[in-house]
Amino acid sequence: MTLDKIKPHQKVKITAIHGGHNVRQRLNQLGIYIGKHAIVKRGGPFGGPILLSIDHSDIALGRGMATHVTVEVTENQ
């Protein structure tokens, strides 16, 4: 499942990043790596950026970039 499909307040593990070198590099600069855990604070299927909490930092990620990130839900909060 891609990151843009995750509902708020779910903890996820990043399992893959799809896209070219620039996409992977930009996501890595934001601290989004394969194997990292994140909490989706705000998002949903109706538009707007997705707000993630990774390593005690909040990151706003546009939906276009979020479609490149494959995740698995580890728990609901």
NORKAPE-V909982 format. One record per backbone hydrogen bond with DSSP energy under -1.0 kcal/mol. CO is the residue of the C=O (numbers start at 1). NH is the residue of the N-H. E is the energy in kcal/mol with one decimal. If there is no record, write none. Layout:
co=CO nh=NH e=E
co=CO nh=NH e=E
This chain:
co=1 nh=71 e=-3.3
co=2 nh=5 e=-1.8
co=3 nh=6 e=-1.2
co=9 nh=77 e=-2.6
co=10 nh=40 e=-2.5
co=11 nh=74 e=-2.9
co=11 nh=75 e=-1.5
co=12 nh=38 e=-2.5
co=13 nh=72 e=-2.0
co=14 nh=35 e=-3.3
co=16 nh=70 e=-2.7
co=20 nh=24 e=-2.2
co=21 nh=25 e=-2.7
co=22 nh=26 e=-2.3
co=23 nh=27 e=-2.3
co=24 nh=28 e=-2.3
co=25 nh=29 e=-2.1
co=26 nh=30 e=-1.3
co=27 nh=32 e=-2.8
co=28 nh=31 e=-1.2
co=33 nh=36 e=-1.6
co=36 nh=14 e=-2.7
co=38 nh=12 e=-3.1
co=39 nh=53 e=-2.3
co=40 nh=9 e=-3.4
co=42 nh=51 e=-2.4
co=50 nh=61 e=-3.0
co=51 nh=41 e=-2.8
co=51 nh=42 e=-1.5
co=52 nh=59 e=-2.9
co=53 nh=39 e=-1.9
co=54 nh=57 e=-1.4
co=57 nh=54 e=-2.7
co=59 nh=52 e=-3.1
co=61 nh=50 e=-3.1
co=62 nh=66 e=-2.2
co=63 nh=67 e=-1.5
co=65 nh=68 e=-1.7
co=66 nh=69 e=-1.3
co=68 nh=18 e=-3.3
co=69 nh=3 e=-2.3
co=70 nh=15 e=-2.7
co=70 nh=16 e=-1.6
co=72 nh=13 e=-2.5
co=75 nh=11 e=-3.2
